[in-house]
Amino acid sequence: MIYNEKLLIIKRDATHQYEYYDNSTVPISYKIKWISNCSYILKPDANNFKRFPNTPKNALITVNIISYSRDTYKIKAISNFSPLALESEITKIN
């Protein structure tokens, strides 16, 4: 995914999402809670607050998958701490 003209690589396991921005080797991590097959909530982990101290302690990002194809999907993400919405296309890399 391209975010602010930089590469963002997202990796997930059963309970967390890890984001590597602009070739960083240290991820930003979130706890992930799936609401449905097309919707999930991200809650920043403790390391996120250390790196971004202005992040509200109750921060939540809600992500909805709005369309998908074989190797890509489009999302719309909103948060409880900003009026902005992010729409982006994510490509699966094996």
N, C-alpha and C positions, 0 to 999 in steps of 0.2 A: 504494500500500500504506500502511496506517496502522501505525505502530510507536511504541509508548509515547504513544499518542494524538496523534501528529504525522504529517504527510504525509511519506512517503518516496518519491521519484521515482527510478526505476532506468533507466539508459540503458546500452546495450551496443553494442560493435562486435565485430569478429572476435576480439580478444584481451583486451579489458578490460570490466569493469563499473564504472559510475560511479553513485554514490548521492548524491542531493541530499536532505538531511534538513531539514525545517522551513523551507522556502523559502530555504535556503542557495544561494549562487551558486558556492561552491567545493565540488567533489565530493570524496567519499572514493572512492579508486579501488582496484581489485583486478585482478590478472591472473586470467583465467578459463581453465580447462582443462575441456573437455567430456569426460566419461567415457563417456556414452551419450546418447541422445536425451532422457533424463529425469534425468540426474545430471551435476553439475559441481562442480568445486572452485574456491574463491576463495582467492587468496593476496594479502594486503595489499601494495600498492606502497609505495615508500619514503616518500611523502608521508603515508601512513597512520601510520607509526611516528613521524613528527614531530608529528602532531596528537594521537596517542594513544601516548605513550612507554611505557606499561605493557603494550602488546600484545607478546606473545612474538614473537621474531624468526622462529620456525618456525611461526607461526600459520597454520592452514588451516581453512576453513569448507567443509563438504561439504553440498551442497544436493541434495535429491531432490524431483522433481516427483511428487506423489502422485496428483493428478487434474487434469484440465483440461477446459475447455469452449471455446466459440467465442472469448470475450474474457477469460476468467479462467483462472488455474491455482492450485492449492494446493501449497505447498511444506512440507517439513520440513528445517530446517537444524540441523546439529550442528557442533561445532568440536573441535579437539584441545586447547583450553585452557580449556574450561568444561564442566561436567556438564549445563548447560541445553540444551534443544532448543527451537527456535522453529518454530511452525507458523503459517502465514499464507496469506491469499488475495491474489493479485496480479492486478490488472486492467490489460489492455493499453490504452494510450492512443495514438491515432495522431497 
